[in-house]
Amino acid sequence: MISIDEYMDYLSTQGLINYFKNNWVKIILIILSIYDLRTDIRLLLDFFTFSTFFYTIYDHPLAITVLITIPSTFDSSIKE
């Protein structure tokens, strides 16, 4: 017989695996977008200026678009 603690561990592990199976493309897109923006994020955190901020948006439109639109796609997958 399985104890409640073992069952809860299985559910949380199995739930996490299912979450990654269902959203692996979105998670990879987020990781790649942040990787593309890594130097600009570091620069913005060290010395924030609006010119650097606008340059980042102008120079990396795909990464910015992915990071802006991914939360809405996660919300739509939860409702299904």
C-alpha positions in Angstrom: 0.0 0.0 0.0 1.3 3.5 -0.9 1.5 6.1 1.8 -0.1 9.6 1.2 3.4 11.2 1.1 4.6 8.9 -1.7 1.3 9.5 -3.6 1.7 13.2 -3.3 5.3 13.0 -4.5 4.1 11.0 -7.5 1.4 13.5 -8.3 3.7 16.5 -8.1 6.4 14.8 -10.2 3.9 13.4 -12.7 2.2 16.8 -12.9 5.5 18.5 -13.5 6.4 16.0 -16.2 3.0 16.4 -17.9 3.4 20.2 -17.7 6.7 20.1 -19.5 5.4 17.6 -22.1 2.5 19.9 -22.9 4.5 23.2 -22.9 8.0 22.2 -24.1 7.9 24.5 -27.2 6.9 27.5 -25.1 9.5 26.8 -22.5 12.3 26.5 -25.1 11.1 29.7 -26.8 11.4 31.6 -23.4 14.8 30.2 -22.8 16.1 31.1 -26.2 14.6 34.6 -26.0 16.3 35.3 -22.7 19.5 33.8 -24.1 19.3 36.2 -27.0 18.7 39.2 -24.7 21.3 38.2 -22.1 23.9 40.9 -22.8 21.3 43.6 -23.1 19.6 42.5 -19.9 22.9 42.7 -18.1 23.6 46.1 -19.5 20.1 47.3 -18.5 20.5 46.0 -15.0 23.9 47.6 -14.6 23.3 51.0 -16.3 19.7 51.6 -17.2 19.1 54.2 -19.8 16.1 54.7 -22.0 18.3 54.7 -25.1 19.6 51.2 -24.2 16.0 50.1 -23.5 14.7 51.3 -26.8 17.8 49.8 -28.6 17.1 46.4 -27.0 13.5 46.5 -28.2 14.5 47.7 -31.7 17.4 45.2 -32.1 15.6 42.1 -30.8 12.0 42.3 -31.9 11.4 38.6 -32.1 12.7 37.9 -28.6 10.6 40.8 -27.1 7.5 39.6 -29.0 8.0 36.0 -27.7 8.4 37.2 -24.1 5.3 39.5 -24.4 3.0 36.9 -26.0 4.0 33.7 -24.2 2.0 34.5 -21.0 -1.2 34.8 -23.0 -0.6 31.4 -24.6 0.0 29.8 -21.2 -3.3 31.2 -20.0 -5.1 29.8 -23.1 -3.6 26.3 -22.5 -4.8 26.3 -18.9 -8.4 27.1 -19.8 -8.6 24.1 -22.2 
